[in-house]
Each structure stands twice: as structure tokens, then as C-alpha cells.
Amino acid sequence: MNAIELASLLCSRLCHDLLSPVGALNNGLELMADEQDPEMRERCLELLAESAKASASKLKFFRLAFGAAGGFGEEIDTREARAALEGLFGAEKKITLGWMVAADKLPKEAVKVLLNLALVAGDALVRGGQLDIGAEKSDTGTEIVIRAEGPRLLLDPNLRATLERGAAGTVEPRAAGAWLAHALITEAGGKLQISPIDSPVLMIGASF
């Protein structure tokens, strides 16, 4: 697979995740056009606001995780990364986010790896749970640790394979973030480790 295929998969993932909130916006506007009851119109406005917020949160996350993140320079403020994750996972309140990143800024590639690994781990928390994010920057490089624990932890085998081997096999749009993380780590001469399949806690570590 090549860069064009990766870009196509990233676009597919983005469109898939935005389809629901944007569709809700469209449905809400259609309801508003026909609804005359003041209470129902107020409820429609609340739903429209929720859908608009969800769409904006997803776009902010994918801009940092998938895009060029123009305007941030070579390093990105870690508060931006935290806000992107809170926006992505905070709306449904199923996932509690633990943030253990002391550095004020991290290299752009490190932030992309962090966000995409967090996306993979978040997808594995089928019924919600705890998602802890840790990162440390030193003179020798950056280390990232993602920990996920919940009542039903299920990492898709395709996501695991893509994290471990990149685009060696078939990559689905859902695994686009895993492929991007693997590619960035590999290009930087780094390493990625992931906990065993039968582990009750999902741990993903990256150093580069």
C-alpha cells in the first residue's frame, strides 16, 4: 500500500465518523421546519447544538491526528491534544480520560502517534472504561504509553495486526489511524509494543 491509499483510508474514516452527527444536524433542521410546538422546537435546538458540538470536536481531533496540523509549527501544545481527546470521548461520557503528560509541547509526529494510539485504545473500550494517556519527552526521544481498561475490552484483530505490521495485509478504514501510527513510528526508527491478546488490560507503548 502507498501514501495515496493511506490518504483514502483516512478520508473514509473521517467521513464515517462525521456521518452520524452531520446526519443528525440535517434531520434536526428538517424537524424544525415542520415543528410548531415551542417545547419541541427547543428540544430540536438542543439536539442541533449537541450535533454541531460533536461534529466540531471530531473535526478538531482528526485535524491533529490525521491532518497536517498547519499553524502549530514543529511542536504542538499538549493542551491542544488533550482538548481534542476530551472532545472526542467526552460527549458520550462512557470513557474517563486520564492525562499524564507533563511536557508543555511535543513534536508534531509524537502528537499524531499519541492521538491515533488513543483512538485505537478508545475503540477497544466497547462499553466504556478508563483510558490513560502518558507521554514523556527527553533528549533521546519521546515515549508514549496508552492504557485502556473496561468491562468489555475488545481490540479488533485487524487493528492489532495493523499496529504490529503496518500495511502488510488488508487495511480497513477503521484501521487507518493504526496504520498511520505504525508508519510514523517506523519512519522515526522507533518501536511499538502491545499487550498480549489475553491481557485484561490493553497497553500500547511507543518510543521513537
N, C-alpha and C positions, 0 to 999 in steps of 0.2 A: 504494500500500500504506500501511497505517496502523500505529499502535503495537500494536494487537491482533494483527495478522498477524506483526509482528516478534516479539512475545512467543511466539506459537505456533511460529515457526521456531526460536527459541532453545530452547524446551522440546523440540522434535523433535530438535535437535542433541544436547542433553543426554541424552535418553533413548537415542538411537542409540549414543553413546559409552559409556554405562553398561551397555548391554545385555550386552556381552561379559563384563566382569568379574563382574557380578552373576549372569549365567547360569553362569559357572564356579563361583561360590560354591554355587549350587543343585546343580550336578552333583557337586561335591565332597562336599556333605553327604549326597547320595544314595549315593555310593560308600562313605562312612564307615559308613553304616547297615548295609551288607551285607558290608563287608570285615572279615575276622578276622585276616589276616596282619599282624603288628606292623610289618614294614618297609613294607608297602603303606599301612597306616594313617598311618605317619609321613610318607610321601610325600604322602598326601592332605592332611594338616595343613599341610605346606609350601605346597601349591598353594592351599589355603584362605587362608593368610596372605598369599600373593602377590596373590590376587584381592581380598582385603579392602584391602590397601595401595593397589592400583591404583584401586579404587573411591573410597577416601578422597582420593587425590591428584586424581582427576578432579573430584570434588565441590568440593575446595578451589579448584582452578583456576576452575571455572565460577562459583563464588560470587563471586570477584573480577572475572572477565571479563564475566559476564552479569548477575549479581545486583546488589542494592542495596549490598552490602558494608557492612551495618549494623554499627555498633560501631567503625568506623575513623575516623569524622569526615570532614571535607572533604579531608583528605590521608591518604595511605596510606604506610606504611613500605615502602620499596622492597625490603627483605629479604623481605617477605611475597610480593611479586610474583616475586622470584627463586625463592623456595622453591616457589611454585605452578608455575612453568615447569619447574623441575628435577623436580618430582613428575610432571608430565605427560609430559615427554620422557625422563626419566632411566631409567625402568624397563626399556625395551627396549634401551637403550644404543646405539641407532642414530644418535642425534643428539648432537653435542657442543655444549654451550651456552657461548657467550662472553658475559660480562656486563660492560658498560662504562657503568654508571650510577653516577655519583659522588654524586648527591643522596641524602640520607637519606630524604626523603619527596617524593612527587609528588602533585599534585591527583588526586582520585579518577577524574575523567574521563580524565586522561592515562594513568593506570594501566590503565584499561579499553581505551583505544586501543592501548597498548603490548602488552597481553596478546592482544588479538584480532588485531593485525597479526602477532604472533609465531606465533599459531595458524595463520594463513593461510600464512605462510612455512614453517612446520613441515610442513604438509600437502603443500607442494610438494617437499619432500625425500623423494621416493618410496623411495629406497634409503638414506636417512640422509645425514649430512654435517655441516657446520658451520653453526650458527645463532648469529649475533652480534646482541646487543641493546644499543643505545646510547640514552641519553636525557640531555638537559641542560635545566635549568630556569634561567631568567633573569628579570629584571624585566619583560621584554616578553612572556614566554610560555614554552612548552615545545616542544622539538624532539626528535623520536624518529626513530631510524634502525634499520631491521631489514635484516640481510644474511644471505642463505642461499646456500650453495654445496655441491654434492654431485655424485656420479657420475651421478645422473639427476634433473635439476631440471625439474619439470613443474607449472606453475601452471595450474590449471583455468581455462579461458576464462570460465566463469561467475563464478568468484571474482574474476578480474581486472576483469570488467565491473562487478561489484557494488562493488568498491573504487573504481572510477573514477566510476561514475554512480549508485551507491546503488540504490534500488528502482525504477529507471526501467523495468526489464524483469522477467522472471520470476526470482524468487529461490528457490533451493533451500535446504533446511535446512542443508546443508553450508556455505552462504554466509552464514548468519545472522550470524556474527561479523564478516564483511567489511561487511555492511550496517550493523551497529551501529557499527563504527569509522568508516565514512563519515558516518553520521548525527551522531555526536559531534563529528567534525572540522568538518563543515559548520555545525552549530549554533553552534560556537565561532568561526566566521568564519575557519577555518584552511584549509590547503591540504594535499593529498596528492599525492605523486609516486611513480611506479613505473617501474622499468627497462623497456626495450623487450622485446618478446616474444622476440627472437633473442639476448638478452644471456646469456652463460654464467653470470652471477651475478644472483640476484634481489635487488634493492634496493628497499625501501619506505621513504619518508620522509614524515613528517607534522610540520607546525608549526602551532601554534594558541595 
